Amino acid sequence: MPNVIVKDNEPIDLAIRRLKRSVERSGLPKELRRREFYEPPSKIKKRRISSSKKRLHKRLSRERLMVKRINRIKVF
């Protein structure tokens, strides 16, 4: 759990800003959104497989683009 120690003579706005930043860095809001509703194991597995396919497709398309750039012939 993120926490912030307020220093002497520090404006409360700065302390709140530091707290918000530490909460965001810890990933707490993302985790809360993910756990808001129950997700059955089959849905979790399906989501992981689809994200894996998406990453693979993205990587392959980047590699194809690089090959096209390398094989390009310069014509003047």
C-alpha positions as a Markdown table, in Angstrom:
| # | Residue | x | y | z |
|---|---|---|---|---|
| 1 | Met | 0.0 | 0.0 | 0.0 |
| 2 | Pro | 1.5 | 3.3 | -1.0 |
| 3 | Asn | 2.1 | 5.9 | 1.7 |
| 4 | Val | 3.4 | 9.4 | 1.9 |
| 5 | Ile | 5.1 | 11.2 | 4.8 |
| 6 | Val | 4.1 | 14.8 | 4.9 |
| 7 | Lys | 7.2 | 17.0 | 5.7 |
| 8 | Asp | 7.1 | 20.0 | 8.0 |
| 9 | Asn | 5.8 | 23.2 | 6.2 |
| 10 | Glu | 4.9 | 21.2 | 3.1 |
| 11 | Pro | 1.8 | 22.3 | 1.3 |
| 12 | Ile | -0.9 | 19.6 | 1.4 |
| 13 | Asp | -1.3 | 19.9 | -2.4 |
| 14 | Leu | 2.2 | 18.6 | -2.9 |
| 15 | Ala | 1.7 | 15.7 | -0.5 |
| 16 | Ile | -1.5 | 14.7 | -2.3 |
| 17 | Arg | 0.2 | 14.9 | -5.7 |
| 18 | Arg | 3.0 | 12.6 | -4.4 |
| 19 | Leu | 0.4 | 10.2 | -3.0 |
| 20 | Lys | -1.5 | 10.1 | -6.3 |
| 21 | Arg | 1.8 | 9.4 | -8.2 |
| 22 | Ser | 2.8 | 6.6 | -5.8 |
| 23 | Val | -0.6 | 5.0 | -6.1 |
| 24 | Glu | -0.5 | 5.1 | -9.9 |
| 25 | Arg | 3.1 | 3.7 | -10.0 |
| 26 | Ser | 2.0 | 0.8 | -7.7 |
| 27 | Gly | -0.6 | -0.3 | -10.2 |
| 28 | Leu | -3.4 | -0.2 | -7.7 |
| 29 | Pro | -6.1 | 1.4 | -9.9 |
| 30 | Lys | -5.4 | -1.1 | -12.7 |
| 31 | Glu | -5.7 | -4.0 | -10.3 |
| 32 | Leu | -8.9 | -2.7 | -8.9 |
| 33 | Arg | -10.5 | -2.3 | -12.3 |
| 34 | Arg | -9.4 | -5.8 | -13.2 |
| 35 | Arg | -10.9 | -7.3 | -10.0 |
| 36 | Glu | -14.1 | -5.2 | -10.1 |
| 37 | Phe | -16.1 | -8.2 | -11.4 |
| 38 | Tyr | -15.5 | -12.0 | -11.1 |
| 39 | Glu | -13.9 | -13.4 | -14.2 |
| 40 | Pro | -14.2 | -17.2 | -14.7 |
| 41 | Pro | -11.0 | -19.1 | -15.4 |
| 42 | Ser | -12.1 | -19.9 | -19.0 |
| 43 | Lys | -12.4 | -16.1 | -19.7 |
| 44 | Ile | -9.0 | -15.4 | -18.2 |
| 45 | Lys | -7.5 | -18.1 | -20.4 |
| 46 | Lys | -9.3 | -16.8 | -23.5 |
| 47 | Arg | -8.1 | -13.2 | -22.7 |
| 48 | Arg | -4.5 | -14.4 | -22.3 |
| 49 | Ile | -4.5 | -16.4 | -25.5 |
| 50 | Ser | -6.0 | -13.5 | -27.5 |
| 51 | Ser | -3.4 | -11.0 | -26.1 |
| 52 | Ser | -0.7 | -13.5 | -26.9 |
| 53 | Lys | -1.9 | -13.7 | -30.5 |
| 54 | Lys | -2.1 | -10.0 | -30.7 |
| 55 | Arg | 1.5 | -9.6 | -29.6 |
| 56 | Leu | 2.6 | -12.3 | -32.1 |
| 57 | His | 0.8 | -10.6 | -34.9 |
| 58 | Lys | 2.3 | -7.2 | -34.0 |
| 59 | Arg | 5.8 | -8.6 | -33.8 |
| 60 | Leu | 5.5 | -10.4 | -37.2 |
| 61 | Ser | 4.1 | -7.3 | -38.9 |
| 62 | Arg | 7.0 | -5.3 | -37.6 |
| 63 | Glu | 9.5 | -7.9 | -38.9 |
| 64 | Arg | 7.8 | -7.9 | -42.3 |
| 65 | Leu | 8.0 | -4.1 | -42.4 |
| 66 | Met | 11.7 | -4.2 | -41.6 |
| 67 | Val | 12.3 | -6.8 | -44.4 |
| 68 | Lys | 10.5 | -4.6 | -46.9 |
| 69 | Arg | 12.6 | -1.7 | -45.9 |
| 70 | Ile | 15.9 | -3.6 | -46.2 |
| 71 | Asn | 15.0 | -5.1 | -49.6 |
| 72 | Arg | 13.9 | -1.8 | -51.0 |
| 73 | Ile | 15.9 | -0.8 | -54.1 |
| 74 | Lys | 16.9 | 2.9 | -54.4 |
| 75 | Val | 16.2 | 4.3 | -57.9 |
| 76 | Phe | 17.3 | 7.8 | -58.8 |
